[in-house]
Amino acid sequence: MQDLAKKERDFLAAYDEYARLVYRHVRLRVGRTEDAEDITAQTFMKTWEYLSLGKHILRMKPFLFRVVNNLIIDWYRAKNTTPLPLEEIEDENAVQAVDARLDDILDARTSVEALERALNLLEPAYRDVLVLAHVEGQSVREIAKKLSVSENVVYVRMHRGRKKLLELVQGV
């Protein structure tokens, strides 16, 4: 019984820490607020079900992103459509976002809809790097490996992508 109480505390702490990040990831992938809310809720329900069966999660953030990405794939299959052109994410070694300042600026100045419009206008190479870094929280090394490019290329794309994204957000 004590083990379940500890799991519940850990789960609630994970929800507080990651719910916003998971929602933003889903919102950028599926587009509709209602669907994003449903998928986010399903992600945490499935995670709690897993824990309540007596199973253990070593690293919560990668586990949540594995669950949410599977749910997004299921959602697209059910709708019989194809996902937005972002690489499928397998968040193996998730870390903090490389540049939290962009996150703060975008949160303060833009709505999710305006951010989506601006992201859709970015070149895919810039968009992918920014989403992997700022939504998924992957490191430059992880992004370089995922995209099969050098870390220098990732840094350049992040810099140019941030600059262009901020220009687009201000103009959107």
QUIVEN-V791796 format. One record per pair of residues at least 12 apart in sequence whose C-alpha atoms are under 10 Angstrom apart, sorted by the first residue. I is the first residue (numbers start at 1). J is the second residue. Records with the same first field share a line. If there is no record, write none. Layout:
BEGIN
I->J  J
END
This chain:
BEGIN
3->52  54
4->51  52  53  54
7->48  51  52  54  55  56  57
8->48  51  52
10->60
11->44  47  48  51  60
12->44  48
14->44  60  61  64
15->44  60  64
17->61
18->44  60  61  64  65
19->40  41  43  44  64
20->40
21->40  61  65  134  135  136  137
22->36  37  39  40  41  43  44  61  64  65  68  69  135  136
23->35  36  37  38  39  40  41  43  68  135
24->36  37  40  112  135  136
25->40  65  68  69  131  132  134  135  136
26->38  39  40  65  68  69  71  72  135
27->39  40  112  113  116
28->84  86  112  113  115  116  119  120  131  135
29->69  72  83  84  85  86  116
30->72  73  75  76  83  84
31->83  84  112  113  116
32->113
33->112  113
35->72  75
36->72
39->67  68  69  71  72  74  75
40->64  67  68  71  72
41->68
42->67  68  71
43->63  64  65  66  67  68  69  70  71  72
44->64  67  68
46->64  67  68  71
47->60  63  64  67  68
59->92  93  94
60->94
61->91  92  93  94  95  136  137
62->90  91  92  93  94  95  136
63->90  91  92  94
64->91
65->89  90  91  92  94  136
66->89  90  91  92
68->89
69->88  89  90  91
70->88  89
72->88
73->88
84->120
85->120  124  127  128
86->124  125  127  128  129  131  132
87->128  131  132  146  147
88->146
89->132  136  138  146
90->136  146
91->132  136  137  138  142  146
92->138  142
93->137  138  139  142
94->132  133  136  137  138  139  142
95->133  136  137  138  139  140  142
96->133  134  135  136  137  138  139
97->130  131  132  133  134  135  136  137  138  139  140
98->130  132  133  134  137  138  139  140  158
99->130  133  134  137  158  162
100->133  134  137
101->134
102->130  134  162  163  165  166
103->134  135
105->166
106->165  166  169  170
109->166  169  170
110->169  170  172
111->169
113->172
114->168  169  170  171  172
115->165  166  168  169  170  172
116->169
117->168  169  172
118->164  165  166  167  168  169  170  171  172
119->131  161  164  165  166  168  169
120->165
121->164  165  168
122->161  162  164  165  168
123->157  161  164
124->161
125->147  154  157  158  161
126->154  156  157  158  159  160  161  162  164  165
127->157  158  161  162  165
128->143  147  157  158  161
129->143  144  146  147  153  154  155  156  157  158  159  161  162
130->143  154  157  158  159  161  162  165
131->158
132->146
133->154  158
134->158
139->151  154
140->152  153  154  155  158
141->154  155
142->154
143->155
END
